[in-house]
Amino acid sequence: MDGLSGTWSPPHYDVSRPPGLDKVVALTSDPNFPQNFARITKWSPDGSVYLSQCENRSFQLGAFSSLDSSGSTSPSSPVTLEFCQSAPIVDFAWYPAATSSDPATFCFLASVRECPVKLLDVSDGRLRASYPIIDHRERFIAPHSLAFNLTAQKLYCGFEDAIEVFDVATPGEGTRLATTPNKSSKDGLKGIISALAFCPSYESDMFAAGSLSANRANIALFSESQGEAPLMFLDGGVQAGVMQLQFNPVQPHLLYASFRRDTRIFCWDIRYNSDQPLKIYAPTSDVPFSGVNTQIDYPSFKESTNQKHRFDIDISGKYLSVGRQDGNILMYDLDDPLSLEVSEPQGDEIEPTIISPTLVFEAHDDSVGSVAFHPISARLLSSSGSRNFDEGSSDSEDSVSDSDDSLMGTTTSVLILGTIVEYRFMYSRSCNEETN
């Protein structure tokens, strides 16, 4: 709160220097899965707890204690709850109004393979409601993407060539929106709908959907009121599956997208030209963008695995952060003068502006799967880990059983910016560091 005006001010981040580590929290040990790690970690909407999707088919819930008056922190807080699932977890999403002060809202959605979509209670993991998606062979479909609309009254679930829409208050069957007329058609948005994002403006009922199809027009904009017919397609990305979509919370006309095995974040201004991105946030600006129709792939922008790297934008829309395969976390200043140059394109000869990171710091010894800005204070939460195999191991059963260290996961942690208490953000170290 602002002591003079009595109004809340958004968090402020000092990106002039790397932040310092605040806390490291280890996941609950699993003797049956010693290589467990957190794939994606998200803050609850009120910032009171975090939830991690883990490799061992579980959700793990934790909380961090606040700083004391001297600015010091208490010992690392343990994970408080674990919700084991019957099959691998595909995706999860917090209820938008979830808060620990109101138990009725404190819940989240989970997509678990070969199960209906589950609405789970955060207090004990019990099932509150289920939303089944059934295919033509009467099997449950686990959607690859989940999103609530802006009013949190509807639930949107993306899967192959379709989006299922549910009334949150009425569990049961939903309404199916076919994103493509049929399997053989070239129209519509084809493939698995891997990402969904709603425009954060009450003046619009628009949402974006991205697919895993490897073509350049694999992001489409839809309207809730107009149903399954796409309003427009966004072009100029890369020939790879869409991993994540997110609108800028303050500038809802800006849509950001990440792609499989690519380190860049693409940004479109949906008010103007949809044929090519307006900005490209890249680890380096040494290699210029070569146009919309290029087939060239730049090695410096490529990653060696298909692992997702979830980026996030802070609540004020000023910073974008993303982790990378080398263990680094990148911070992009969206208020950078180059990033703010938004002018209406005058022709196809206008190329996107390449934006370099404002801050790059080494956060982990392993791949960073996700980062998440705290919704209230200036903190950043991150988790890391990957499936690391010993290159010298053979395929024999003996060598696999004797190489427990060939698979290594890491944990979730928190990071604070030096001695300046109000500037904070988080990340995590590997299990090996904690045990040494």
C-alpha positions in Angstrom: 0.0 0.0 0.0 1.1 3.6 -0.7 1.3 5.2 2.8 0.4 8.7 1.4 -2.4 8.0 -1.0 -3.8 4.8 0.6 -3.7 3.0 -2.8 -1.9 -0.1 -3.8 1.1 0.3 -6.1 2.4 -2.5 -8.3 5.7 -4.2 -7.4 9.0 -2.6 -8.5 11.9 -4.6 -9.8 15.6 -3.5 -9.7 17.1 -5.3 -12.7 20.4 -3.4 -12.6 22.0 -6.4 -10.9 21.2 -10.1 -10.4 19.0 -10.9 -7.5 20.1 -12.9 -4.5 18.8 -16.3 -3.4 16.2 -16.2 -0.7 15.0 -19.7 -0.1 15.3 -23.2 -1.6 12.5 -25.7 -0.9 12.9 -29.4 -1.6 10.1 -31.5 -2.9 8.7 -34.2 -0.8 10.9 -37.3 -1.3 9.5 -40.2 -3.3 11.4 -43.4 -2.8 9.7 -44.8 -5.9 10.7 -41.8 -8.0 14.0 -40.4 -6.7 14.6 -38.3 -9.9 11.4 -36.3 -9.2 11.4 -32.6 -10.1 8.8 -29.8 -10.5 7.9 -29.3 -14.1 5.7 -26.1 -13.7 5.2 -24.0 -10.6 2.5 -21.3 -10.3 1.5 -18.9 -7.6 -2.0 -18.9 -6.3 -3.9 -15.7 -7.5 -3.6 -14.2 -4.0 0.1 -15.2 -3.7 -0.4 -17.1 -0.4 0.9 -20.4 -1.7 2.4 -22.0 -4.8 1.5 -25.2 -6.6 3.9 -27.5 -8.5 3.2 -30.0 -11.2 5.7 -32.8 -10.6 7.2 -35.5 -12.7 6.1 -38.2 -10.3 2.4 -37.7 -11.1 1.7 -35.4 -8.1 0.9 -31.9 -7.2 2.9 -30.4 -4.4 1.6 -27.3 -2.5 3.9 -25.1 -0.5 4.2 -21.6 1.1 7.0 -19.2 1.9 7.1 -17.2 5.2 7.5 -13.5 4.9 10.6 -11.4 5.8 11.0 -10.1 9.4 11.6 -6.5 10.3 15.4 -6.9 9.9 15.1 -8.2 6.3 16.3 -11.7 7.2 14.4 -14.9 6.3 13.4 -18.0 8.2 14.7 -21.5 7.2 13.4 -23.0 4.0 9.7 -23.9 4.3 8.8 -27.5 3.6 6.2 -28.5 1.0 3.0 -28.7 3.0 0.7 -31.0 1.0 1.0 -33.5 -1.8 -1.8 -34.6 -4.1 -0.9 -37.8 -6.0 -2.7 -38.6 -9.2 -3.4 -41.9 -11.0 -1.8 -40.9 -14.2 0.6 -38.3 -15.7 -0.5 -34.7 -15.3 -1.0 -32.8 -18.5 -1.8 -29.3 -17.3 -3.4 -27.4 -14.4 -4.9 -24.0 -13.7 -5.8 -22.0 -10.6 -9.4 -20.8 -10.2 -8.9 -17.1 -11.0 -10.5 -15.9 -7.7 -8.8 -18.5 -5.5 -7.7 -17.2 -2.1 -6.8 -18.9 1.1 -9.1 -16.5 3.0 -12.2 -17.9 1.3 -12.2 -21.8 1.3 -15.0 -21.9 -1.2 -12.8 -20.4 -3.9 -9.6 -22.1 -2.9 -9.4 -24.7 -5.7 -7.6 -25.5 -9.0 -8.2 -27.5 -12.2 -6.2 -30.5 -13.2 -5.9 -32.3 -16.5 -4.8 -35.9 -15.9 -4.4 -38.5 -18.6 -7.4 -40.7 -19.3 -9.5 -38.9 -16.6 -12.1 -36.2 -16.7 -10.9 -32.7 -15.9 -10.8 -32.4 -12.1 -11.7 -29.5 -9.9 -9.6 -30.1 -6.7 -9.8 -28.6 -3.3 -6.5 -27.0 -2.2 -7.0 -27.8 1.5 -6.9 -31.6 1.1 -6.9 -32.4 -2.7 -10.5 -33.8 -2.6 -12.5 -33.8 -5.8 -15.1 -31.1 -6.0 -16.4 -31.5 -9.5 -15.4 -33.2 -12.8 -15.8 -32.1 -16.4 -15.6 -35.1 -18.8 -14.4 -34.9 -22.4 -15.2 -38.1 -24.3 -14.0 -39.1 -27.7 -15.9 -41.2 -30.3 -14.6 -44.4 -28.7 -16.0 -43.4 -25.3 -12.6 -42.7 -23.8 -11.8 -39.8 -21.5 -9.6 -37.1 -23.2 -7.2 -35.1 -21.0 -6.9 -31.6 -22.5 -3.5 -30.2 -23.3 -4.5 -26.7 -22.2 -6.9 -25.2 -19.7 -8.2 -21.6 -19.3 -11.0 -19.8 -17.5 -12.7 -17.0 -19.3 -12.5 -13.5 -17.8 -15.6 -13.9 -15.6 -14.5 -17.4 -14.4 -17.9 -18.7 -15.4 -16.7 -20.8 -18.3 -13.9 -23.3 -18.6 -12.1 -23.8 -21.9 -10.2 -27.0 -22.6 -8.0 -27.5 -25.7 -7.4 -30.9 -27.3 -7.0 -32.3 -30.8 -8.9 -30.2 -33.4 -11.4 -28.9 -30.8 -12.0 -26.9 -27.7 -14.5 -28.1 -25.1 -16.4 -25.4 -23.1 -17.9 -26.1 -19.7 -20.1 -24.1 -17.4 -18.0 -24.1 -14.2 -21.1 -24.1 -11.9 -22.7 -27.0 -13.7 -20.3 -30.1 -13.9 -21.0 -32.6 -16.6 -21.0 -32.5 -20.4 -19.7 -29.4 -22.2 -20.1 -27.8 -25.6 -17.6 -28.7 -28.3 -16.1 -26.1 -30.6 -14.4 -27.7 -33.6 -11.4 -25.6 -34.5 -11.3 -27.3 -38.0 -14.2 -28.5 -40.1 -12.9 -32.0 -40.5 -9.7 -34.0 -40.6 -9.1 -33.5 -44.3 -9.9 -29.8 -44.4 -7.1 -27.2 -44.7 -9.3 -24.6 -43.0 -9.3 -23.7 -39.3 -6.8 -24.3 -36.6 -5.6 -27.9 -37.0 -3.7 -30.1 -34.5 -3.7 -30.3 -30.7 -4.7 -27.0 -29.1 -1.8 -26.7 -26.7 -2.2 -23.1 -25.5 -5.2 -20.9 -24.5 -5.2 -17.3 -23.3 -8.0 -14.8 -22.7 -7.7 -11.1 -23.5 -7.6 -9.3 -20.1 -10.1 -6.6 -21.1 -13.8 -6.6 -20.2 -14.4 -4.7 -23.4 -13.5 -7.8 -25.4 -14.5 -11.4 -25.3 -11.6 -12.5 -27.4 -9.3 -15.4 -26.7 -6.2 -16.9 -28.4 -5.6 -20.5 -29.2 -2.4 -22.1 -30.4 -1.7 -25.6 -31.7 1.1 -28.1 -32.0 0.9 -28.2 -35.7 4.2 -27.2 -37.3 3.0 -24.4 -39.6 3.4 -20.6 -39.3 -0.4 -19.9 -39.0 -0.9 -22.0 -35.8 -2.2 -19.2 -33.6 -5.8 -18.0 -34.0 -8.0 -15.5 -32.3 -11.6 -16.4 -31.4 -14.6 -14.7 -29.9 -16.7 -16.2 -27.1 -19.9 -14.8 -28.7 -19.1 -15.9 -32.2 -18.1 -19.5 -31.4 -15.8 -21.7 -33.4 -15.1 -19.5 -36.4 -11.6 -17.9 -36.0 -11.6 -14.1 -36.2 -8.0 -14.1 -37.6 -4.8 -16.0 -37.7 -1.4 -14.7 -36.6 1.5 -15.4 -38.9 5.2 -14.9 -38.9 6.2 -17.1 -36.1 8.3 -20.3 -36.5 7.4 -23.7 -37.9 7.0 -25.3 -34.5 4.3 -26.1 -32.0 3.0 -23.4 -29.8 4.0 -23.9 -26.1 2.4 -20.9 -24.4 0.2 -17.8 -25.1 -0.2 -14.8 -22.8 -1.6 -11.3 -23.2 0.0 -8.3 -21.6 -2.1 -7.6 -18.4 -1.9 -3.8 -18.9 -1.8 -3.6 -22.7 -4.4 -6.3 -23.8 -3.7 -5.7 -27.5 -0.3 -7.3 -27.1 -0.1 -11.1 -27.4 3.1 -13.1 -26.6 3.9 -16.6 -27.7 6.6 -19.2 -27.2 7.3 -22.1 -29.5 8.8 -25.6 -29.1 12.6 -25.8 -29.1 12.9 -22.0 -29.7 14.3 -19.6 -27.1 12.6 -16.5 -28.5 9.3 -14.9 -27.4 7.2 -13.4 -30.2 4.9 -10.5 -29.7 2.0 -9.4 -31.9 0.0 -6.2 -31.8 -3.5 -7.6 -32.7 -4.8 -4.1 -33.6 -2.5 -3.9 -36.6 -0.7 -6.4 -38.8 -1.3 -10.0 -38.0 1.0 -11.2 -40.8 4.2 -10.8 -38.7 5.1 -10.1 -35.1 5.8 -6.6 -33.9 8.6 -7.6 -31.5 10.8 -10.6 -30.9 12.4 -11.0 -27.5 15.6 -13.0 -28.1 18.6 -14.0 -26.0 20.8 -12.2 -28.5 20.1 -9.7 -31.3 23.2 -10.7 -33.3 21.0 -12.5 -35.8 18.4 -10.3 -37.4 14.9 -11.5 -38.3 14.8 -12.6 -41.9 11.2 -12.1 -42.9 7.9 -13.9 -42.7 8.4 -16.5 -45.3 11.9 -17.6 -44.4 12.7 -21.3 -43.9 16.0 -20.7 -42.1 16.5 -21.9 -38.5 19.1 -20.1 -36.5 21.1 -22.5 -34.2 21.6 -19.8 -31.6 17.9 -19.7 -31.0 17.4 -23.5 -30.8 17.2 -25.8 -27.8 18.1 -29.5 -27.8 15.0 -30.8 -26.1 11.2 -30.5 -26.3 10.9 -29.4 -22.7 8.5 -26.5 -22.0 9.8 -23.2 -20.6 6.9 -21.3 -19.2 7.4 -17.5 -19.3 5.5 -14.9 -17.3 4.7 -11.2 -17.3 4.4 -9.2 -14.1 1.1 -7.7 -13.0 2.2 -4.2 -14.2 3.1 -5.4 -17.7 6.6 -4.0 -17.4 8.7 -7.2 -17.3 8.8 -10.5 -19.0 10.8 -13.3 -17.5 11.7 -16.8 -18.9 14.1 -19.6 -17.9 16.3 -21.5 -20.3 17.9 -24.9 -20.8 21.3 -23.7 -19.6 19.9 -22.7 -16.2 19.8 -19.0 -16.8 16.8 -16.7 -16.2 16.2 -13.8 -18.6 14.4 -10.6 -17.8 13.1 -8.4 -20.6 12.1 -4.8 -20.0 8.8 -4.3 -21.9 9.1 -0.6 -21.2 12.4 -0.4 -23.0 12.4 2.4 -25.6 12.8 -0.1 -28.4 10.0 -2.2 -27.0 7.7 0.8 -26.7 8.1 1.8 -30.4 4.6 0.8 -31.5 3.7 2.3 -34.8 1.2 1.1 -37.4 3.0 -0.9 -40.1 3.2 0.8 -43.5 4.0 -2.3 -45.5 5.5 -5.7 -45.6 9.0 -4.3 -45.6 8.7 -3.4 -41.9 10.5 -6.0 -39.9 10.0 -6.9 -36.2 12.2 -5.2 -33.6 14.6 -7.6 -31.9 14.8 -7.0 -28.2 17.6 -8.3 -26.0 17.3 -9.1 -22.3 17.9 -6.4 -19.8 19.1 -8.9 -17.2 20.5 -12.5 -17.5 21.5 -14.3 -14.4 22.5 -17.9 -13.5 19.8 -19.3 -11.4 20.1 -23.1 -11.6 22.4 -25.9 -12.5 19.6 -27.5 -14.6 17.0 -26.5 -17.1 14.5 -23.9 -15.8 11.0 -25.2 -16.6 9.0 -22.3 -15.3 9.1 -18.8 -13.7 6.2 -17.0 -12.1 5.9 -13.4 -10.8 4.3 -12.9 -7.5 0.9 -11.2 -7.9 1.4 -8.7 -5.1 5.1 -8.3 -4.1 8.3 -8.1 -6.2 9.3 -11.7 -6.1 9.9 -14.3 -8.8 9.3 -18.0 -8.3 11.1 -20.6 -10.5 11.5 -24.3 -10.7 14.1 -26.4 -12.5 14.8 -29.9 -13.5 14.9 -32.2 -16.5 15.4 -35.8 -17.5 19.1 -36.1 -17.5 20.5 -39.4 -18.7 24.1 -40.7 -18.4 25.6 -40.8 -21.8 27.8 -43.6 -20.9 25.1 -45.9 -19.7 24.0 -48.8 -21.8 20.5 -50.2 -22.4 21.0 -53.2 -20.1 18.8 -53.5 -17.0 21.9 -53.7 -14.8 23.3 -50.4 -16.0 20.0 -48.7 -15.6 19.5 -49.9 -12.1 23.0 -48.9 -11.1 22.8 -45.4 -12.4 20.4 -43.6 -10.1 22.5 -40.4 -10.5 21.9 -40.4 -14.2 18.5 -38.9 -13.6 18.4 -35.7 -11.7 15.6 -33.4 -10.7 15.6 -30.1 -8.9 13.3 -28.2 -6.6 11.4 -25.0 -6.1 12.9 -22.0 -4.4 12.7 -18.3 -3.8 15.0 -15.4 -4.5 15.3 -11.9 -3.0 17.1 -9.0 -4.4 20.1 -8.3 -2.2 19.5 -6.1 0.8 16.7 -4.1 -0.7 13.7 -5.8 0.8 11.1 -4.4 -1.5 12.8 -5.8 -4.6 12.5 -9.5 -4.5 12.2 -12.5 -6.8 12.7 -16.3 -6.7 14.3 -19.4 -8.2 15.5 -22.8 -7.2 18.8 -24.8 -6.9 19.4 -28.5 -7.6 19.0 -31.3 -5.1 22.7 -32.0 -5.2 23.4 -28.5 -3.9 21.1 -29.0 -1.0 22.6 -32.3 0.1 26.2 -31.1 -0.2 
